[in-house]
């Protein structure tokens, strides 16, 4: 698979005023955005634009939300293949791929999803009520009795995630997601050009480690919380989302329908609680 950053020439403008600036030629590290295809057998299920790295986790996490995978052994085999432009470039007798590909073999009885089973466009003509009625209940409890999240703890988790955003420090152009365990320990941090990809990467890794359902876990995200982000968390039975940015109306509606703790704008010693206020120890 390709590198996560690529050096590109750029012109930096410094000492900028209304009438002038100083130009400096330099090389900047630019985040890579390239396609990844997920296949089961000969069927292409999805192609997503992502940042290379942790591609197996990304595919596994995508299948958690799209195919309802719950255990690591729901996946029999999974392998990543790098794109090759030359017909003679093949690996182990496999045909070369035009773009980076993860090939997945599912266990017997596990049905692969139809491409993009969830709503992916704000203009698709499906109303909020349709989504709320169609969304299934989580298959395990989101919390154990007495579970609470401290406000200061939520802000500290954001700070811990930010401290581990190594690629963001290099490029300034990546989203991040962190999965936090029941003891408030940050388990994994993943970065990607796509917000939903970063979430898939942490949930997919948790699946492969045999950690689902994610009861009492917290998902920390660096960007906006859309319906799709909440749906991915609920499908994996995550207990809460703490976001640096804000949510959409549909994300709030879905969270409230499931009494799911949804926190936004968790920064600068403040936060907004949009849903599940009983689960925060204010």
N, C-alpha and C positions, 0 to 999 in steps of 0.2 A: 504494500500500500504506500501511498505517497507521504511526503513529509507534511507536518502540520503548519509550517510556515515557509515562506519563500521570500528571499531578499529581492526587493524591487527598488529601482532608482526613484527618488522623490525630490521635490524641492520644498524645503521648510522655509516658511516665512516667519521671521522674528521681528521684534521691535515694531509691531504693526501699529500705525497711526491712521488717521483719516486720510492722509495724503501720501504716505510712503511706508515701505517695509524693507527689511534686509533679507536677501535671499541666500540660502545655504544649500548646496547640493549634497545629498547624502544617500545612504542606503538604509531602507527601513524594512523591518520584518513584517510581512503581510500575511494574515491568516489565510490558509488554503480552504477554498470551498469547491468541492468536487462531488460528482454523483456516486451513489452506492445503490446497487440493486440487490434486493433480497428475493431469493428464489426457493421454492420447494419443488423438488423434482425438476421437471422441465417448465414449470409455471413461474412466471415473474409475478410476484405479489406486490412489490412496491419499488419505486426508485425515489430516493430522497437526496437532497443536497446536504452534505455534512462535512465536518472537519475530519480528515482521516485520523484513525486511532480508536482503539476499543470498539472496532466494528462488530465483533462477535457479541459484545454486550449490547450494542445498539440493536442488532437483529433480534436478540433474545428478548429485550425489553419491548420492542415493537410487537412481538408475538404475544407477550403477556396481555397487552391491551387489545390486540386485534383478534387473537385466537383463544384467549382465556387460559393460557398456560399457567400452571400453578406449581409444578415441580421440575427440578432439573432433568429428571428422566423423561419428561415429555418431549425432550429433544434427544434423539438418538445420535445424531452427528451434525457437526457444523464446521464449515471451513471457509476461509476467506481466499479469494483469488484476485490478484492484481490485474488491472487492465493491461492488454497487450495489443499493440498495433500491428504486429507481424504474425502472419498465419502460422509460422513455424514455432511460435512461442507457445508452448503448452506445458502443463505440469501433470505428470502421472497419467498421460494419455487423455487428459481432459481437453476439450476444445478451448482455445483462447477466448478471453472475455473482452468485449469492446470497452466496458467500463468496470471499475472495481465491483466485485460481486461477493456476497455471502450466500453460500448454498447450504440449506438446512434440510435435514431429514427428521421428520417428526415421528413420534412413537405411533404404533398401531392404535387406531381409534381416535387419534387427534386430528380433527378436521382443519386443514389450512383455511385461513380467512379469505373471503373475497377481497379484492383490492380495495383498501381504504374503507373499512367497515364503519368508521365513525364520520360524523359531519366534519368537513374540512374547510368549508367556505362560509363566510358570513352572508353570502348572497345565494345560497343554494335553495331557498324557498321553504326550508323547514323551520317551523316556529318553535319558540322556547317550550311551549306546552308539549309538543310532540317529543322533543328531546327528553324532557323530564319523565314523561310516561314510558318512553322506550328504554331508559337507562336501567340496567339491572341492579339489584341490591348487591352490595359487597358480600362475598361468600364467607367472610369471617369477620369477627368484631374489629372495629377500628381501634378501640381502646379496651383496656382492662379496667375493672371498677377502681375508682379513685385516681385514675390517671389525670394529671394536670400539667400544664406548661406554664412556667413562670415568664412574665414579660421580659425581665432582664435576661433570662435564659435564651429567649428567642433572639434578642439582639446579639447576644454572644455567639450564637450559632451562625448568624450572618457574618460576624467578624471572622470566625474561624474558617468559614468557606472562602471569604475574600482572601485570607492569608495563604490559601492553597491554590489560588487561581494563577498558576505559573504562566500559562500561555496568554492570559489576559494582560499580565504585566509586560509581556513582549510585544503584544499587538494592539491591545485596547479594543479588540473587536470580537470577543467571544462571550457567549452566555455560559453560565455554570449551574450545576445542580449538585446538591450534597444530600446524602442519605444519612440520617442521624438515628442511632439506636436507642432502645428504651432507657439506657443509662446516660443519655445525652452525649454519647460519644459520636464524633463524626466518623462514619465508617468509610465512605467513599466520596470523592469529589470528581466530577467529570466536566469537561468543557467541550463546547461545540458551537459552531456558527448558528445552529438552530436550537431554540429553547426546548422544543419537544425532543430533539435528539439527545440533549444532555440528560433529560429525565429518563428517556429510554435506556441510556447507558448505565445509570445507577440502578434502575430497577432490574435491568437485564443481568447485571452482575450479581445482584441479590438473588435472583432466580437460580443462576448457575451455582451459587454458594449454598443453595437449599434453605434460604431464609424466608421465603414467602409462606404464609401471609405476613405482611409487615405491620402487624398490630403494634401500637404504641410507638411507631417510628415517625419521624418528622422529615418531610421533604423541604429542603431550602432551595429556593431558586432566585436567580439574579435578575430576571426580567419580568415582563407582564405575565399574569396568570390568565390564560384563556380557558374556555370550556375543556379543550383537549387535555390540558395539563391536569385539571381537577379529575377528569375521567380516568386518566392513567393512574393517578394516585389512588382513587377509589377502587379501581380494578385490582390493584395490588394490596388493598386494605391498609394503606398508609393512614396514620392517625391525624396528621395535620400538614398544612403547607404554610411556610413562612417565606414571604416574597419581599424582595427589595423594592419592586415596583407594585403597580396596582392590578386589580382583577377586572375582568369584563362582567357585564350584567349576567350573562348566561353562566359564567363560572360561579358567581355568587348564588344564583338560583339553584344550581345543581348542588353546591355545597350545603345550602340551607335545607334542601330536601333530604339530606342524609345527616344532618346535625354534625357536619364536618368542620373542624376548626380551620378557618382560612384567615390568615393575617397578611396584610399588605403594607407597603411603605414602611417596612421595618428598618429604619435608619435614623441617624441623628437623635438617638434616645427617644424615639416615638414610634408609634405603629397604629394602624387601623385594624380593628377586628370586624370582619364582614360576616362571619358565620361561626357558629359553635362557641359562643362566648362562655358557655358553662364549663368549657374545657380549659379555660385559661384562668390562672390563679391571680386575678387582679386585686 
